[in-house]
Amino acid sequence: MRPGAQYCRPEPGALLVSVLARDQAVALSTGPALEAEFGPIDFCSFWLPFAHSRYYRAEMGDALGRFIFFFVRPLARDKLVEAKLFCDRLEAELAEPGGRRVNLDPGYLALEHLVLASTKAVPHRPYLGSGIYADLTLVFECGDYIPLRWSYPDYASDYVRSLCVTVRNKILRLRKEKKWR
């Protein structure tokens, strides 16, 4: 440690898990296992049709959609890798012989940004460890979460960005009440 330097851990983020699946029932069936690992789900997005990419089509089929679950318990940011590894194990447990039934992508929402965990290495994703990369998806500027040029279209949508603002406002309220740590 540098003499006189003070290092501090950032405050935690609000854990979220995106659940991509063929239908709503399959996606919702992941809830109990996710809650067993991460604690209670605070709230869930509407069902969001996923038509932005054909990446998952061969493995998971057509007409995919997603729910985004936000959890009550804050996530220490350095635990994002562990959250992704758990989600990958759960995907494998729920898989069928032909492939995955769900794709689970955890992330955290902080006051300044939304970061997702990914196993795909591309230039804008810094490596975190254990085969996991950080995907900076949204940044908070001028009162709103702003997408970046590589942000997934569904996360860049007005609806998802408004969810993020709602969660951010909750974090701010809990900070004031000294309940966010």
C-alpha positions as CSV (number, residue, x, y, z in Angstrom):
1,M,0.0,0.0,0.0
2,R,1.2,3.5,-0.9
3,P,2.1,5.5,2.2
4,G,-0.8,7.7,3.2
5,A,-3.2,6.1,0.6
6,Q,-6.7,5.3,1.7
7,Y,-8.5,2.6,-0.2
8,C,-12.2,2.2,0.3
9,R,-14.7,-0.3,-1.0
10,P,-17.4,1.2,-3.1
11,E,-20.9,0.9,-1.8
12,P,-22.8,-2.2,-3.0
13,G,-25.1,-2.2,-6.0
14,A,-28.6,-3.5,-6.4
15,L,-28.3,-7.0,-7.7
16,L,-30.4,-7.9,-10.8
17,V,-30.6,-11.1,-12.8
18,S,-32.0,-11.1,-16.3
19,V,-33.8,-14.4,-17.1
20,L,-34.1,-15.1,-20.8
21,A,-36.3,-18.0,-21.7
22,R,-38.8,-19.5,-24.2
23,D,-41.8,-18.6,-22.1
24,Q,-42.8,-16.8,-18.9
25,A,-43.4,-19.9,-16.9
26,V,-39.9,-21.3,-17.5
27,A,-38.4,-17.9,-16.6
28,L,-40.4,-17.5,-13.4
29,S,-39.5,-21.1,-12.4
30,T,-36.0,-19.9,-11.7
31,G,-37.2,-17.5,-9.0
32,P,-37.0,-20.0,-6.0
33,A,-33.4,-21.0,-6.8
34,L,-32.3,-17.4,-7.3
35,E,-34.0,-16.4,-4.1
36,A,-32.3,-19.3,-2.2
37,E,-28.9,-17.9,-3.3
38,F,-29.5,-14.1,-3.4
39,G,-32.4,-13.5,-1.0
40,P,-35.8,-12.2,-1.8
41,I,-36.7,-10.7,-5.1
42,D,-37.7,-7.0,-4.6
43,F,-39.6,-6.7,-7.9
44,C,-39.7,-8.0,-11.4
45,S,-40.0,-6.3,-14.8
46,F,-42.8,-7.0,-17.3
47,W,-42.1,-9.8,-19.8
48,L,-39.9,-8.2,-22.4
49,P,-40.0,-9.8,-25.9
50,F,-36.4,-10.6,-27.1
51,A,-36.2,-9.9,-30.8
52,H,-32.9,-8.0,-30.9
53,S,-30.7,-10.9,-31.8
54,R,-30.8,-14.4,-33.2
55,Y,-27.8,-15.4,-31.0
56,Y,-29.8,-17.8,-28.8
57,R,-32.2,-19.1,-31.4
58,A,-30.5,-22.4,-32.3
59,E,-30.2,-23.4,-28.7
60,M,-33.3,-22.0,-27.1
61,G,-35.8,-21.5,-29.9
62,D,-37.9,-18.7,-31.2
63,A,-40.1,-16.1,-29.5
64,L,-37.8,-15.6,-26.5
65,G,-38.4,-13.1,-23.8
66,R,-37.0,-12.0,-20.5
67,F,-37.8,-10.9,-17.0
68,I,-35.4,-8.8,-15.0
69,F,-35.5,-9.6,-11.3
70,F,-34.2,-7.0,-8.8
71,F,-33.2,-8.3,-5.4
72,V,-33.7,-6.7,-1.9
73,R,-30.2,-7.5,-0.6
74,P,-27.4,-5.3,-2.0
75,L,-24.5,-7.0,-3.8
76,A,-20.9,-6.2,-3.0
77,R,-19.5,-5.3,-6.4
78,D,-16.6,-7.6,-6.1
79,K,-19.1,-10.5,-5.7
80,L,-20.4,-10.1,-9.3
81,V,-18.1,-12.9,-10.5
82,E,-19.5,-15.3,-7.9
83,A,-23.0,-14.3,-8.9
84,K,-22.3,-15.1,-12.6
85,L,-20.7,-18.4,-11.7
86,F,-23.8,-19.4,-9.7
87,C,-26.1,-18.4,-12.5
88,D,-24.1,-20.4,-15.0
89,R,-24.3,-23.5,-12.7
90,L,-28.1,-23.0,-12.4
91,E,-28.4,-22.7,-16.2
92,A,-26.6,-26.1,-16.5
93,E,-28.8,-27.7,-13.9
94,L,-32.0,-26.5,-15.7
95,A,-30.7,-27.4,-19.2
96,E,-32.3,-30.1,-21.4
97,P,-30.3,-32.5,-23.7
98,G,-30.7,-30.0,-26.6
99,G,-29.4,-27.0,-24.6
100,R,-30.3,-24.4,-22.1
101,R,-33.9,-23.6,-21.2
102,V,-32.8,-20.2,-19.6
103,N,-30.0,-17.8,-19.9
104,L,-29.2,-16.0,-16.6
105,D,-27.2,-12.8,-16.6
106,P,-26.6,-11.1,-13.3
107,G,-25.4,-7.6,-12.9
108,Y,-25.6,-4.7,-10.4
109,L,-27.1,-1.3,-10.6
110,A,-25.1,1.4,-8.8
111,L,-25.8,5.1,-8.6
112,E,-23.4,5.8,-11.4
113,H,-23.9,2.8,-13.8
114,L,-25.3,-0.6,-14.7
115,V,-22.8,-3.4,-15.1
116,L,-23.7,-6.9,-16.3
117,A,-21.5,-10.0,-16.0
118,S,-20.6,-11.8,-19.2
119,T,-18.5,-14.7,-20.4
120,K,-17.9,-13.1,-23.8
121,A,-14.6,-11.3,-24.3
122,V,-14.9,-8.2,-26.4
123,P,-12.8,-5.0,-26.3
124,H,-15.2,-3.0,-24.1
125,R,-15.4,-5.6,-21.4
126,P,-12.7,-5.7,-18.7
127,Y,-11.7,-9.1,-17.3
128,L,-12.8,-9.7,-13.7
129,G,-11.5,-13.2,-13.2
130,S,-12.7,-16.9,-13.5
131,G,-13.6,-16.3,-17.1
132,I,-16.0,-13.5,-16.3
133,Y,-16.0,-10.0,-17.9
134,A,-17.7,-6.7,-16.8
135,D,-20.1,-5.2,-19.4
136,L,-20.6,-1.5,-18.7
137,T,-24.2,-1.2,-20.1
138,L,-25.6,2.1,-18.9
139,V,-24.1,5.2,-17.2
140,F,-26.0,7.7,-15.2
141,E,-25.8,11.3,-16.5
142,C,-28.1,14.3,-16.2
143,G,-30.8,12.5,-14.3
144,D,-31.0,9.3,-16.5
145,Y,-29.3,6.1,-17.3
146,I,-27.8,6.5,-20.7
147,P,-27.0,3.6,-23.1
148,L,-23.6,3.3,-24.7
149,R,-23.0,2.4,-28.3
150,W,-22.6,-1.3,-27.4
151,S,-25.5,-1.5,-25.0
152,Y,-28.0,-4.2,-25.7
153,P,-31.2,-2.7,-27.2
154,D,-33.5,-4.1,-24.6
155,Y,-31.4,-2.5,-21.8
156,A,-31.3,0.7,-23.8
157,S,-35.1,0.8,-23.9
158,D,-37.0,3.6,-22.1
159,Y,-38.8,1.0,-20.0
160,V,-35.6,-0.7,-18.6
161,R,-33.9,2.6,-18.1
162,S,-36.9,3.8,-16.1
163,L,-36.7,0.7,-13.9
164,C,-33.1,1.5,-13.2
165,V,-34.0,5.1,-12.2
166,T,-36.7,3.6,-9.9
167,V,-34.1,1.3,-8.2
168,R,-31.6,4.2,-8.0
169,N,-34.2,6.3,-6.2
170,K,-34.8,3.5,-3.8
171,I,-31.0,3.2,-3.1
172,L,-30.9,6.9,-2.5
173,R,-33.8,6.6,0.0
174,L,-32.2,3.7,1.8
175,R,-28.8,5.5,2.0
176,K,-30.6,8.4,3.7
177,E,-32.1,6.0,6.2
178,K,-28.6,4.4,6.6
179,K,-30.0,1.0,5.4
180,W,-27.9,0.6,2.3
181,R,-24.8,-1.5,3.0
